[in-house]
Amino acid sequence: MERAYLDNARSGPVRDRVAAETTRLLQGFEAAGAVQVDPPALLAADTLLDLYGEHIRANAYLTRDDEGEQVLRPDFTVPIAQQHMAQAAEPARYAYAGPVWRKQSEEARNREYLQVGLEIYDADAANADADVFATVAGLLAPYGLSIATGDMGLVLAAIDSLNTSDIRKAALRRHLWRPARFQMLLNRFGKGHADWVAERSSLIELSLSGQSAKAIKSAGKAVGLRSVKDVETRLARLAKDADTPPLEEAEVALIAQVLALTGSLADVLEHLPDLAARSKQLATAVEQFQARSDALAGRGLDLRSIPFEGSFGRTRLEYYDGFVFGFHAPHRKDLPALATGGRYDALTRQLGQGRSVPAVGAMIRPEALIALGEV
């Protein structure tokens, strides 16, 4: 099997270039204060299933032994976070290099990738964000890549500020990374609420009547894994949501406004005071945005030259919940992002069973960097 994005790279000169670039990147992360770690390649599958749900099975390589179901690591962030939450105290910085494995379509050959990365656990979130971004930007400067940044914290704050049920907020947060589904939910909770209730009136009445269990059992043989109790619970939730008032148009418009933010970081900073005035949740997110921007400027980065997109990170960076960024080669549409990164405080909360640790990281694809010079 060839290396990702490269031919003839398992031996010879191309392999040597990949190895040299991997070493250069690792040394750059170590110069930024990171200690190199080597997480296991085989992970307990239940951890990833708890984090990402059953759909991880479609993208990861799973196997089973006498210790249960195992998965080849699809990234490094989860095993490093597990190790840190179990053993270490903050602050800490880790560097890593090695392969990850993800399933692809039949025609795609790239199932094994090399990643080199940096993870920072530090309560000073603004400076940690700036350190990760500035370190990656410096290492990638020779390649002349384009940059994209975003902030999932702003839109998550807009969701948290909605005057609606916690169930609805949780649904919107869960589907934020699936734009079509997210927009459908916004419509259902807002101007489309009455139509949605009318379409499901018979199910709602069944739940409210207390006859749902009897109706389910009389419907015939069960199909799928859900029990009668599971179905009853879902019907009761449906009835409760039907009784929840629809979102105000201004609330829906606020989320659209946040997602539509675009321009340089300097441009966006000019619009943030208006957002901060909308809710205390947004005020907190704006404060974090400002502090990070100040930290970036303090490292000599020009905020006028760093692009920002309010919707960036919504399709691939699912566990990020704050600052996000990516580096791309516009002239090579066949290559993915050469580097991605972001903040993932919520992930540490899940792995730490309620104990949250501020965390941010980034990974670089050395094979893709070498591929830039292969054409």
Disulfide bonds with the S-S distance in Angstrom:
none
